[in-house]
Amino acid sequence: MAGGAFATLSELRAELAARRVGAVELAQACLDRIAAQAHLNAFVSTCPERALARAEAADRRIAKEGQTALVGLPFAHKDIFCVQGLPTTCASNMLADFVAPYDATVAARMDAAGAVLVGKTNMDEFAMGSSSETGHLGSVRNPWDTGRVAGGSSGGSAAAVAAGLVPAATGTDTGGSIRQPAAFCGVSGLKPTYGRVSRYGMIAFASSLDQGGPMARTAEDLRLLLACMEGRDPRDSTSADVPPTAAEATPRPLRIGIPGEYWDALGTDMGTALDAARRGIEGLGHNLAAVSLPHTRAAVAAYYVISSAEASTNLSRYDGVRYGHRASAPKDLEDLYRRSRSEGFGDEVKRRILTGAYTLSVGYYDAYYQKAQRVRRLIRQDFLDAFASVDAILAPVTPTPAFELDAMQADPTDMYRQDAFTVPASLAGLPALSVPCGQIGGLPVGMQLIGPHFAEDRLLALGEAWQRETDWHMPHPRDSRAGPEAT
């Protein structure tokens, strides 16, 4: 196939425009590679008939109008976005048989742009997790080392892009669920500013934190995807009415903040990798300055109180009555509720529902939930104070490279601490970009660029400049079952 399994969206656009490849050929190649690498468990479902029909329409559109935007380009949706007529399971037994009756705004916009959906990717159940191990259909495996996690909760999307199954995918980021799997799998991922992308039709986890975003091989591709996904949506009252992300942006010499609270928490290997990235950013002509984010250490605790409280409210709708899993032969209404939820939800989701219900209960609301919200305001103010003197912040994404499967199942708090570098930006509603910046022991490492609200153009320009000067986004994993294009 022209372009190969690891071609970028931009490269495939050029191939389509020159008529060296067709959309049908691209879609079929993705479907074949998904089948060949089923061992990664990156996909919950595929939609070959729909994909090939959309690809045929794209080929006709290109023949008539030329290639524009995303026309004819294959991609995958995280299985948290509703797509009319397709299963939307959130990797949960609760929604194992649910077929979406409408399109999420993101899905509708991608479809209108002519992009070709080939399937839905695996994830942590209801996006609750940092390893994509909590889903009903089993763990996603990291294509760099199938004994390790792909990250979460958008692990299926990250693994699919890293393995060359698709050139791009959507993800969602509540506390790091785009950035962390992107770093673990060696791809690029953007968490937009809260409100930049509509949440309509994106099944809710924590409504004040959830944000959809793109995942791809390069920052340039993320810009193409974001241009399609973003924009005000009257069906989502939290979506922002702001100018679209700039199509072109060359970063002037910027002042980049280095937060000591992040750097001081790194181990030797990660510290070495991130120090090299810091020198590389400085080598691009930018100026580095120390900044302080003093409330960072309280971010994980505040995040899990707030997100669990919102999850307990959002997931109360799954009661076995209107939709979702329904227990068989209930004795009475209480038995229906109890068994439907017990059978439908996995352990991690139950844990967060119980935690959230506890923190919202009488006698504990002030001590936990209100206090966590006060901490959230302090964290947001830390960032605002920092951005008074710097244009962006450079930070690690994860404390370590991808860890082994089942390594953190014994104690959930070990898993939660993996989010220490990603949840602060989420609590503040800020945009953050993860791009590859090195390897440790053959496993990818990512760096995080955090910007002021609605400064996606600046972050993407930085990411694009970084990737013009480095090649950390170009290596890809090898897999003998993927065929010659994977080597």
Wavefront OBJ file of the C-alpha trace (Angstrom):
o trace
v 0.000 0.000 0.000
v 1.290 3.465 -0.833
v 2.450 5.280 2.258
v 2.750 2.131 4.387
v 1.188 1.189 7.684
v 2.965 3.978 9.550
v 2.227 6.845 7.182
v 0.919 10.020 8.790
v -2.406 11.616 7.952
v -0.563 14.366 6.095
v 1.302 11.814 3.999
v -1.872 9.888 3.231
v -3.645 13.118 2.233
v -0.938 13.705 -0.352
v -1.275 10.126 -1.618
v -5.040 10.515 -1.973
v -4.744 13.894 -3.676
v -2.269 12.482 -6.197
v -4.575 9.471 -6.766
v -1.741 7.084 -5.942
v -4.022 5.344 -3.480
v -7.748 5.232 -2.929
v -9.826 5.567 0.216
v -11.188 2.046 -0.204
v -7.654 0.664 -0.346
v -6.696 2.572 2.800
v -9.760 1.409 4.722
v -9.316 -2.226 3.703
v -5.632 -2.145 4.651
v -6.557 -0.873 8.135
v -9.190 -3.580 8.561
v -6.662 -6.227 7.498
v -4.048 -4.971 9.955
v -6.581 -4.836 12.789
v -7.405 -8.490 12.147
v -3.722 -9.432 11.879
v -2.911 -7.852 15.263
v -5.976 -8.908 17.205
v -3.623 -10.047 19.980
v -3.194 -6.393 20.982
v -6.900 -6.255 21.911
v -6.901 -2.644 20.728
v -10.358 -2.790 19.175
v -13.757 -3.535 20.694
v -15.427 -3.721 17.279
v -14.929 -2.951 13.596
v -17.468 -1.788 11.024
v -16.192 -3.036 7.638
v -19.396 -2.571 5.652
v -19.871 0.963 6.893
v -16.182 1.776 6.420
v -15.985 0.542 2.850
v -19.230 2.302 1.913
v -17.928 5.571 3.380
v -14.587 5.019 1.612
v -16.298 4.527 -1.745
v -18.192 7.776 -1.201
v -14.913 9.489 -0.297
v -13.273 8.280 -3.504
v -16.142 9.748 -5.516
v -15.891 13.000 -3.558
v -12.139 13.227 -4.158
v -12.613 12.549 -7.874
v -15.104 15.411 -8.043
v -13.714 17.965 -5.574
v -10.140 16.899 -4.829
v -8.828 15.839 -1.433
v -9.647 18.302 1.343
v -9.548 18.129 5.115
v -9.958 14.506 6.222
v -11.784 13.104 3.184
v -10.957 9.425 2.696
v -8.622 9.158 5.697
v -9.234 6.134 7.963
v -9.425 6.471 11.738
v -10.917 4.897 14.865
v -13.152 6.207 17.635
v -12.586 5.417 21.275
v -15.604 3.339 22.274
v -16.937 6.148 24.416
v -18.248 8.187 21.455
v -21.748 7.337 20.279
v -21.991 6.509 16.577
v -25.509 5.944 15.287
v -26.196 2.309 14.526
v -22.945 1.015 16.033
v -22.262 -0.544 19.451
v -21.015 1.892 22.095
v -19.944 -0.158 25.102
v -17.462 1.952 27.068
v -15.744 -1.446 27.518
v -18.401 -2.292 30.115
v -20.724 -5.217 30.561
v -23.303 -2.604 31.528
v -23.439 -1.435 27.886
v -22.416 -4.679 26.184
v -25.568 -4.711 24.019
v -26.102 -0.957 23.618
v -26.339 0.372 20.058
v -26.183 4.160 19.865
v -29.335 5.798 18.437
v -27.535 9.044 17.532
v -24.099 10.480 16.725
v -21.861 12.279 19.178
v -20.977 15.738 17.904
v -17.381 14.635 17.380
v -18.560 11.601 15.410
v -20.916 13.696 13.279
v -18.195 16.233 12.506
v -15.656 13.571 11.559
v -18.235 11.912 9.316
v -19.185 15.198 7.667
v -15.502 15.881 6.993
v -15.308 12.627 5.032
v -13.089 10.685 7.442
v -13.626 6.918 7.294
v -14.384 5.196 10.602
v -13.071 1.611 10.643
v -13.869 0.647 14.248
v -14.119 1.434 17.950
v -11.127 1.075 20.262
v -10.817 -0.662 23.619
v -10.402 1.310 26.841
v -10.718 1.251 30.601
v -14.327 0.685 31.630
v -16.192 4.008 31.486
v -12.741 5.626 31.075
v -11.880 4.833 34.697
v -8.291 3.679 34.745
v -4.703 4.422 33.795
v -3.754 1.181 32.062
v -6.673 -0.056 29.907
v -6.877 -3.160 32.085
v -10.339 -2.587 33.596
v -12.414 -3.132 30.450
v -14.973 -5.934 30.141
v -13.176 -7.397 27.100
v -9.727 -7.604 28.677
v -6.516 -5.615 28.680
v -5.062 -3.665 25.785
v -1.453 -4.674 25.137
v 1.332 -2.258 24.356
v 2.670 -2.982 20.845
v 6.212 -2.151 21.992
v 6.057 -4.967 24.561
v 2.865 -7.011 24.772
v 3.604 -7.850 28.383
v 3.104 -4.190 29.282
v 0.111 -1.871 29.454
v -0.796 0.580 26.720
v -1.876 3.200 29.240
v -5.370 4.414 29.898
v -8.038 5.068 29.540
v -7.542 5.632 25.785
v -5.123 2.710 25.540
v -6.807 1.096 22.551
v -6.530 4.289 20.515
v -2.860 4.760 21.430
v -1.970 1.123 20.710
v -3.838 1.204 17.397
v -1.920 4.246 16.176
v 1.429 2.987 17.506
v 1.006 -0.406 15.828
v 0.038 1.141 12.496
v -3.511 -0.237 12.591
v -4.908 3.242 11.891
v -3.154 6.575 11.322
v -5.317 8.410 13.864
v -7.913 7.914 16.572
v -10.044 9.883 18.968
v -9.564 9.692 22.705
v -10.847 11.337 25.846
v -8.870 12.869 28.668
v -10.355 13.308 32.143
v -7.158 13.131 34.177
v -4.547 12.144 31.578
v -6.298 9.522 29.476
v -4.986 10.841 26.146
v -1.553 12.025 27.257
v -0.480 9.014 29.337
v -1.249 6.287 26.752
v 0.260 8.489 24.037
v 3.486 8.633 26.056
v 3.460 4.882 26.806
v 2.919 3.990 23.132
v 5.186 6.581 21.495
v 2.504 8.610 19.689
v 1.250 12.187 19.947
v -1.886 13.169 21.836
v -3.635 16.423 22.687
v -5.947 17.171 25.598
v -7.706 20.358 24.467
v -8.869 23.118 26.771
v -12.041 22.109 28.603
v -14.853 23.283 26.332
v -12.848 23.310 23.084
v -14.461 20.023 21.950
v -18.143 19.200 22.498
v -18.972 16.474 25.011
v -22.382 15.769 23.448
v -22.660 12.037 22.798
v -19.449 11.297 24.681
v -20.533 9.017 27.512
v -19.878 10.854 30.748
v -17.401 9.938 33.464
v -16.723 13.252 35.253
v -18.553 16.072 33.533
v -16.409 18.974 34.747
v -13.225 17.242 33.567
v -14.022 15.091 30.503
v -12.643 16.351 27.204
v -12.359 14.675 23.824
v -9.226 15.029 21.749
v -7.100 13.591 18.938
v -4.320 10.986 18.883
v -1.969 10.489 15.926
v 1.680 10.033 15.012
v 2.532 13.748 14.802
v 1.511 17.133 16.146
v 0.811 18.197 12.562
v -1.804 15.450 12.320
v -3.302 16.481 15.655
v -3.875 19.947 14.215
v -5.789 18.471 11.254
v -7.975 16.406 13.582
v -8.612 19.177 16.095
v -9.761 21.523 13.320
v -12.514 19.018 12.561
v -13.470 18.173 16.161
v -13.515 21.599 17.813
v -16.137 24.321 17.929
v -19.189 25.562 19.768
v -22.063 23.092 20.026
v -25.495 24.329 21.213
v -26.191 20.815 22.574
v -23.301 21.146 25.050
v -23.659 24.142 27.341
v -20.013 23.839 28.408
v -18.625 24.069 24.868
v -16.775 27.304 24.240
v -17.388 29.865 21.520
v -13.784 30.717 20.666
v -11.905 31.210 17.385
v -10.715 27.973 15.759
v -7.173 26.789 16.295
v -4.903 28.607 13.840
v -4.115 26.668 10.667
v -0.546 27.970 10.607
v 1.582 29.038 13.548
v 5.336 29.435 13.782
v 6.425 29.762 17.404
v 8.419 32.850 18.221
v 11.096 32.401 20.872
v 9.011 31.497 23.878
v 9.603 31.510 27.594
v 9.096 27.932 28.780
v 8.451 27.196 32.447
v 10.124 24.254 34.195
v 8.147 23.254 37.312
v 10.439 21.974 40.052
v 7.573 20.039 41.663
v 7.452 17.782 38.592
v 11.185 17.451 37.940
v 12.056 16.708 41.557
v 9.702 13.703 41.527
v 11.454 11.954 38.614
v 13.645 8.906 38.957
v 17.104 8.777 37.411
v 16.195 7.310 34.005
v 13.160 9.513 33.461
v 15.076 12.503 34.734
v 17.837 11.885 32.199
v 15.336 11.553 29.330
v 13.428 14.680 30.315
v 16.610 16.687 30.851
v 17.597 15.825 27.281
v 14.190 17.028 26.094
v 14.588 20.223 28.082
v 17.926 20.887 26.390
v 16.347 20.113 23.040
v 13.583 22.670 23.595
v 16.189 25.221 24.583
v 18.101 24.331 21.415
v 15.075 25.375 19.367
v 15.698 28.942 20.559
v 13.321 29.089 23.496
v 14.192 30.418 26.931
v 13.717 28.290 30.034
v 12.646 29.623 33.413
v 11.889 27.953 36.732
v 8.259 28.122 37.845
v 6.520 26.849 40.940
v 3.234 24.955 41.097
v 3.120 24.519 44.875
v -0.192 22.676 45.171
v 0.768 19.929 42.720
v 1.204 17.347 45.483
v -2.496 17.659 46.399
v -3.728 17.224 42.816
v -4.159 13.443 42.739
v -6.212 13.381 45.946
v -8.407 16.278 44.826
v -8.876 14.745 41.397
v -10.029 11.368 42.686
v -12.485 12.937 45.110
v -14.018 15.199 42.456
v -14.004 12.726 39.580
v -15.422 9.909 41.709
v -18.173 12.163 43.032
v -19.168 13.129 39.496
v -18.911 9.505 38.344
v -21.254 8.321 41.079
v -23.827 10.845 39.874
v -23.385 10.197 36.159
v -23.496 6.422 36.488
v -26.646 6.430 38.618
v -28.613 6.427 35.341
v -27.601 2.806 34.707
v -30.333 1.131 36.697
v -31.399 -1.776 34.476
v -34.674 -0.094 33.522
v -34.283 2.084 30.426
v -31.083 0.768 28.844
v -27.951 -1.080 29.767
v -27.561 -4.439 31.465
v -30.720 -5.787 33.125
v -30.571 -8.586 35.698
v -32.675 -11.606 34.874
v -35.787 -12.530 36.878
v -35.553 -9.861 39.601
v -37.613 -10.478 42.727
v -38.559 -6.823 43.051
v -37.419 -3.353 41.991
v -34.675 -3.142 44.598
v -33.309 -6.524 43.475
v -33.376 -5.305 39.859
v -31.334 -2.221 40.715
v -28.882 -4.037 42.963
v -28.129 -6.998 40.702
v -28.152 -5.027 37.442
v -25.492 -2.661 38.779
v -23.508 -5.400 40.518
v -23.405 -7.521 37.363
v -22.976 -4.619 34.942
v -20.105 -2.701 36.529
v -16.543 -3.925 37.069
v -14.549 -3.601 40.273
v -12.817 -0.286 39.481
v -16.050 1.417 38.477
v -17.771 0.135 41.634
v -14.850 1.409 43.705
v -15.195 4.902 42.275
v -18.977 4.961 42.588
v -18.698 4.020 46.258
v -15.924 6.562 46.842
v -17.948 9.271 45.139
v -21.142 8.469 47.004
v -19.234 8.539 50.293
v -17.645 11.943 49.621
v -21.030 13.428 48.695
v -22.831 12.024 51.722
v -24.061 14.059 54.657
v -21.255 14.593 57.139
v -18.459 14.101 54.598
v -19.383 16.580 51.843
v -17.577 19.508 53.515
v -14.603 17.449 54.625
v -13.906 15.882 51.235
v -15.783 17.237 48.226
v -15.802 20.924 49.129
v -12.191 20.774 50.275
v -11.189 19.090 46.999
v -12.901 21.873 45.061
v -10.954 24.466 47.055
v -7.732 22.637 46.236
v -8.773 22.620 42.579
v -9.072 26.411 42.628
v -5.617 26.694 44.195
v -4.120 24.456 41.493
v -5.764 26.523 38.774
v -4.394 29.695 40.342
v -0.898 28.180 40.462
v -1.027 27.781 36.688
v -2.456 31.257 36.121
v 0.346 32.737 38.231
v 2.939 30.772 36.274
v 1.509 31.849 32.912
v 1.881 35.456 33.959
v 5.617 35.014 33.334
v 5.903 32.076 30.878
v 4.213 31.124 27.602
v 4.074 27.372 28.181
v 5.198 24.757 30.688
v 7.366 21.719 29.946
v 6.785 18.687 32.151
v 6.959 14.895 32.153
v 3.818 12.944 31.294
v 4.441 9.835 33.391
v 6.721 8.817 36.272
v 7.947 5.737 34.350
v 7.687 4.107 30.937
v 4.871 1.586 30.420
v 4.662 -0.831 33.359
v 3.930 -4.548 33.211
v 0.396 -5.895 32.992
v -1.147 -6.577 36.441
v 1.761 -4.794 38.164
v -0.508 -2.294 39.947
v -3.684 -4.253 40.535
v -3.031 -5.115 44.177
v -3.217 -1.523 45.456
v -5.369 0.953 43.484
v -3.515 3.925 44.964
v -0.343 2.806 43.196
v -2.215 3.155 39.920
v -3.695 6.511 40.910
v -0.234 7.928 41.591
v 0.642 7.297 37.943
v -1.550 10.331 37.156
v 0.487 12.759 39.254
v 1.833 14.724 36.259
v -1.369 14.815 34.207
v -4.229 15.571 36.614
v -3.118 19.131 37.542
v -3.711 20.446 33.993
v -7.045 18.609 33.910
v -8.200 20.175 37.168
v -7.268 23.593 35.764
v -9.022 22.917 32.427
v -5.831 23.637 30.462
v -4.673 22.288 27.091
v -1.753 19.864 27.204
v 0.163 18.092 24.469
v 2.099 14.821 24.813
v 4.805 14.096 22.238
v 7.525 11.410 22.209
v 10.896 12.601 23.494
v 13.025 9.512 24.060
v 13.193 5.855 25.039
v 14.181 3.921 28.141
v 15.028 0.268 27.663
v 13.359 0.255 24.257
v 10.111 1.753 25.599
v 8.844 5.205 24.551
v 8.903 8.228 26.841
v 6.786 11.348 26.364
v 7.053 14.982 27.368
v 4.133 17.267 28.119
v 3.647 20.844 26.955
v 0.975 22.691 28.951
v -0.400 26.036 27.798
v -2.814 28.742 28.924
v -6.493 28.261 28.210
v -7.229 27.979 24.477
v -3.544 28.151 23.500
v -3.685 24.928 21.444
v -2.159 26.698 18.442
v 0.934 27.543 20.477
v 1.351 24.028 21.840
v 0.873 22.405 18.448
v 3.360 24.799 16.873
v 5.873 23.850 19.563
v 5.170 20.182 18.962
v 5.546 20.556 15.210
v 8.848 22.415 15.618
v 10.092 19.704 18.000
v 9.194 16.959 15.548
v 10.890 18.730 12.648
v 14.136 18.654 14.606
v 13.839 15.240 16.280
v 12.774 11.781 15.161
v 11.395 10.287 18.383
v 7.934 10.131 16.761
v 9.232 8.037 13.869
v 10.286 4.686 15.436
v 7.581 2.075 15.590
v 7.203 -1.366 17.182
v 7.897 -4.549 15.254
v 5.444 -7.440 15.111
v 5.921 -10.499 12.928
v 2.180 -11.003 12.664
v 1.636 -7.563 11.120
v 3.357 -8.334 7.814
v 6.287 -6.636 6.156
v 4.965 -3.083 6.576
v 5.405 -3.287 10.349
v 9.149 -3.785 10.136
l 1 2 3 4 5 6 7 8 9 10 11 12 13 14 15 16 17 18 19 20 21 22 23 24 25 26 27 28 29 30 31 32 33 34 35 36 37 38 39 40 41 42 43 44 45 46 47 48 49 50 51 52 53 54 55 56 57 58 59 60 61 62 63 64 65 66 67 68 69 70 71 72 73 74 75 76 77 78 79 80 81 82 83 84 85 86 87 88 89 90 91 92 93 94 95 96 97 98 99 100 101 102 103 104 105 106 107 108 109 110 111 112 113 114 115 116 117 118 119 120 121 122 123 124 125 126 127 128 129 130 131 132 133 134 135 136 137 138 139 140 141 142 143 144 145 146 147 148 149 150 151 152 153 154 155 156 157 158 159 160 161 162 163 164 165 166 167 168 169 170 171 172 173 174 175 176 177 178 179 180 181 182 183 184 185 186 187 188 189 190 191 192 193 194 195 196 197 198 199 200 201 202 203 204 205 206 207 208 209 210 211 212 213 214 215 216 217 218 219 220 221 222 223 224 225 226 227 228 229 230 231 232 233 234 235 236 237 238 239 240 241 242 243 244 245 246 247 248 249 250 251 252 253 254 255 256 257 258 259 260 261 262 263 264 265 266 267 268 269 270 271 272 273 274 275 276 277 278 279 280 281 282 283 284 285 286 287 288 289 290 291 292 293 294 295 296 297 298 299 300 301 302 303 304 305 306 307 308 309 310 311 312 313 314 315 316 317 318 319 320 321 322 323 324 325 326 327 328 329 330 331 332 333 334 335 336 337 338 339 340 341 342 343 344 345 346 347 348 349 350 351 352 353 354 355 356 357 358 359 360 361 362 363 364 365 366 367 368 369 370 371 372 373 374 375 376 377 378 379 380 381 382 383 384 385 386 387 388 389 390 391 392 393 394 395 396 397 398 399 400 401 402 403 404 405 406 407 408 409 410 411 412 413 414 415 416 417 418 419 420 421 422 423 424 425 426 427 428 429 430 431 432 433 434 435 436 437 438 439 440 441 442 443 444 445 446 447 448 449 450 451 452 453 454 455 456 457 458 459 460 461 462 463 464 465 466 467 468 469 470 471 472 473 474 475 476 477 478 479 480 481 482 483 484 485 486 487
